[in-house]
């Protein structure tokens, strides 16, 4: 089992390759510049404060348009009707507010989160705004693609893996159980070492909550697999009649490896946990956010894992396209969610009949 460190990357040494855009001016700064231009001239204001003369003229035209809506108050004071909130300023504030809440996200992720909330902005604009406020794109280490696969429905295949990190020099291992089809974290547990007991307890609690999966995939860690005989976890899977797949290399179990990377960047590197209790609370909050609010590139960019896991992806996409935003926690509450008792599907060209989440034909 590969032990992953959580050391922070030194971002200060990297330089952005995207050229800087023009300086942005707050409403207070615009007011000061327009007042100086009114007392002197536009050219002098441009030389003193930095914006181009054409920009100051544009501010003046916008000011005159707004002045008419304020009973021509600008006739007496050229700055009396000074710029109401600029749409660009509002846009930038929303981008930066989302980035402050989720500092581990990149421009594409921030844009998707905003669109899910009903606010549309391009990835390019989001990147420029973030770069102007200190964002530096990480250096990517590209690996050769080793093929891909995806389950056809929830609970067809679960991925299991441990992530190692430290809390004040105390080593901890976090187990994640991830659904292949939806990327939904069905269960998680924290333990001081990779042992079969927390794996069994967590896995059985997942079965009790969501039902029995068809298959499970893990690496060859001792908590999952035994080189001699049958491990405790393998014996449990045999008892439940669940297929067990061993990943010979990390790329085969890539979805949960990607989950571990997201957990490191968005949780471990963003918070300093006081103790084990604080860590458990923080991880629980992150898992809840990941399942129900964090958009996922592997799901098209706008969906969250809960959309697919609970079968409400189409409803969510329709709401987003209508500009209404989407809240998975609202759609999945017991008061608004129906129970899928009986289903007939075709998988691989063969009909299947499901009753209460169990395949009967």
SULBELJO-V62330 format. One record per residue. RES is the residue in three letters. SS is DSSP state (h for helix, s for strand, l for the rest). OMEGA is omega in whole degrees, 0 to 359 (NA if undefined). Layout:
res: {RES & RES}
ss: {SS & SS}
omega: {OMEGA & OMEGA}
//
This chain:
res: {UNK & UNK & UNK & UNK & UNK & UNK & UNK & UNK & UNK & UNK & UNK & UNK & UNK & UNK & UNK & UNK & UNK & UNK & UNK & UNK & UNK & UNK & UNK & UNK & UNK & UNK & UNK & UNK & UNK & UNK & UNK & UNK & UNK & UNK & UNK & UNK & UNK & UNK & UNK & UNK & UNK & UNK & UNK & UNK & UNK & UNK & UNK & UNK & UNK & UNK & UNK & UNK & UNK & UNK & UNK & UNK & UNK & UNK & UNK & UNK & UNK & UNK & UNK & UNK & UNK & UNK & UNK & UNK & UNK & UNK & UNK & UNK & UNK & UNK & UNK & UNK & UNK & UNK & UNK & UNK & UNK & UNK & UNK & UNK & UNK & UNK & UNK & UNK & UNK & UNK & UNK & UNK & UNK & UNK & UNK & UNK & UNK & UNK & UNK & UNK & UNK & UNK & UNK & UNK & UNK & UNK & UNK & UNK & UNK & UNK & UNK & UNK & UNK & UNK & UNK & UNK & UNK & UNK & UNK & UNK & UNK & UNK & UNK & UNK & UNK & UNK & UNK & UNK & UNK & UNK & UNK & UNK & UNK & UNK & UNK & UNK & UNK & UNK & UNK & UNK & UNK & UNK & UNK & UNK & UNK & UNK & UNK & UNK & UNK & UNK & UNK & UNK & UNK & UNK & UNK & UNK & UNK & UNK & UNK & UNK & UNK & UNK & UNK & UNK & UNK & UNK & UNK & UNK & UNK & UNK & UNK & UNK & UNK & UNK & UNK & UNK & UNK & UNK & UNK & UNK & UNK & UNK & UNK & UNK & UNK & UNK & UNK & UNK & UNK & UNK & UNK & UNK & UNK & UNK & UNK & UNK & UNK & UNK & UNK & UNK & UNK & UNK & UNK & UNK & UNK & UNK & UNK & UNK & UNK & UNK & UNK & UNK & UNK & UNK & UNK & UNK & UNK & UNK & UNK & UNK & UNK & UNK & UNK & UNK & UNK & UNK & UNK & UNK & UNK & UNK & UNK & UNK & UNK & UNK & UNK & UNK & UNK & UNK & UNK & UNK & UNK & UNK & UNK & UNK & UNK & UNK & UNK & UNK & UNK & UNK & UNK & UNK & UNK & UNK & UNK & UNK & UNK & UNK & UNK & UNK & UNK & UNK & UNK & UNK & UNK & UNK & UNK & UNK & UNK & UNK & UNK & UNK & UNK & UNK & UNK & UNK & UNK & UNK & UNK & UNK & UNK & UNK & UNK & UNK & UNK & UNK & UNK & UNK & UNK & UNK & UNK & UNK & UNK & UNK & UNK & UNK & UNK & UNK & UNK & UNK & UNK & UNK & UNK & UNK & UNK & UNK & UNK & UNK & UNK & UNK & UNK & UNK & UNK & UNK & UNK & UNK & UNK & UNK & UNK & UNK & UNK & UNK & UNK & UNK & UNK & UNK & UNK & UNK & UNK & UNK & UNK & UNK & UNK & UNK & UNK & UNK & UNK & UNK & UNK & UNK & UNK & UNK & UNK & UNK & UNK & UNK & UNK & UNK & UNK & UNK & UNK & UNK & UNK & UNK & UNK & UNK & UNK & UNK & UNK & UNK & UNK}
ss: {l & l & l & l & l & l & l & l & l & l & h & h & h & l & l & l & l & l & l & l & l & l & l & l & l & l & h & h & h & h & h & h & h & h & h & h & h & h & h & l & l & h & h & h & h & h & h & h & h & l & l & l & h & h & h & h & h & h & h & h & h & h & h & h & h & h & h & h & l & l & l & l & h & h & h & l & l & l & l & l & l & l & l & l & l & l & h & h & h & h & h & h & h & h & h & h & h & h & h & h & h & l & l & l & l & l & h & h & h & h & h & h & h & h & h & h & l & l & l & l & l & l & h & h & h & h & h & h & h & h & h & h & l & l & l & l & l & l & l & l & l & l & l & l & l & l & l & l & l & l & l & l & l & l & l & l & s & s & s & s & s & s & s & s & s & s & s & l & l & s & s & s & s & s & s & s & s & s & s & l & l & l & l & l & s & s & s & s & s & s & s & l & l & l & l & h & h & h & h & h & h & h & h & h & h & h & h & h & h & h & l & l & l & l & s & s & s & s & l & l & l & l & l & l & l & l & l & l & l & l & l & h & h & h & h & h & h & h & h & h & l & l & s & s & s & s & l & l & l & h & h & h & h & h & h & h & h & h & h & h & h & h & h & h & h & h & h & h & l & l & l & l & l & l & l & h & h & h & h & h & h & h & h & h & h & h & h & h & h & h & h & h & l & l & l & l & h & h & h & l & l & l & l & l & h & h & h & h & h & l & l & l & h & h & h & h & h & h & h & h & h & l & l & l & l & l & l & h & h & h & h & l & l & l & l & l & l & l & l & l & l & s & s & s & s & s & s & l & l & s & s & s & s & s & s & l & l & s & s & l & l}
omega: {183 & 179 & 184 & 178 & 183 & 180 & 181 & 177 & 177 & 183 & 186 & 183 & 182 & 179 & 179 & 179 & 181 & 182 & 181 & 177 & 180 & 181 & 177 & 183 & 178 & 177 & 180 & 179 & 178 & 180 & 180 & 181 & 179 & 178 & 179 & 179 & 179 & 181 & 182 & 173 & 186 & 182 & 180 & 179 & 179 & 180 & 184 & 188 & 174 & 181 & 178 & 181 & 180 & 178 & 180 & 177 & 179 & 177 & 180 & 179 & 178 & 179 & 180 & 179 & 180 & 181 & 180 & 179 & 181 & 174 & 176 & 180 & 180 & 179 & 180 & 181 & 183 & 181 & 184 & 182 & 187 & 192 & 170 & 183 & 180 & 177 & 178 & 178 & 178 & 179 & 182 & 180 & 179 & 178 & 183 & 178 & 178 & 180 & 178 & 179 & 183 & 185 & 179 & 183 & 174 & 183 & 181 & 180 & 178 & 179 & 180 & 178 & 178 & 180 & 177 & 177 & 178 & 181 & 185 & 177 & 182 & 178 & 180 & 178 & 179 & 180 & 181 & 181 & 180 & 180 & 178 & 180 & 169 & 181 & 175 & 181 & 180 & 175 & 184 & 172 & 184 & 178 & 180 & 181 & 184 & 180 & 181 & 178 & 178 & 178 & 183 & 181 & 177 & 176 & 174 & 180 & 174 & 173 & 178 & 177 & 176 & 172 & 183 & 173 & 185 & 173 & 184 & 177 & 177 & 185 & 176 & 178 & 179 & 176 & 174 & 172 & 188 & 176 & 185 & 185 & 188 & 188 & 180 & 176 & 183 & 179 & 177 & 179 & 179 & 182 & 181 & 180 & 178 & 181 & 182 & 184 & 178 & 178 & 182 & 180 & 181 & 183 & 180 & 177 & 177 & 178 & 180 & 183 & 188 & 182 & 184 & 175 & 177 & 185 & 180 & 177 & 176 & 172 & 184 & 177 & 185 & 179 & 182 & 193 & 176 & 179 & 178 & 180 & 182 & 179 & 179 & 180 & 178 & 178 & 178 & 180 & 177 & 180 & 179 & 183 & 180 & 179 & 182 & 180 & 178 & 178 & 181 & 177 & 186 & 183 & 180 & 179 & 192 & 184 & 180 & 173 & 176 & 177 & 178 & 180 & 178 & 179 & 179 & 185 & 189 & 182 & 186 & 183 & 183 & 185 & 173 & 184 & 181 & 181 & 183 & 179 & 179 & 179 & 180 & 178 & 181 & 179 & 178 & 178 & 180 & 180 & 178 & 178 & 181 & 184 & 192 & 184 & 184 & 178 & 187 & 180 & 181 & 179 & 179 & 176 & 184 & 181 & 171 & 182 & 181 & 179 & 181 & 185 & 181 & 176 & 182 & 183 & 182 & 178 & 182 & 181 & 179 & 179 & 180 & 180 & 178 & 179 & 183 & 185 & 182 & 178 & 183 & 181 & 178 & 182 & 184 & 179 & 182 & 183 & 185 & 184 & 176 & 180 & 181 & 184 & 187 & 181 & 174 & 183 & 174 & 181 & 182 & 180 & 180 & 180 & 176 & 178 & 182 & 178 & 180 & 177 & 180 & 179 & 180 & 178 & NA}
//
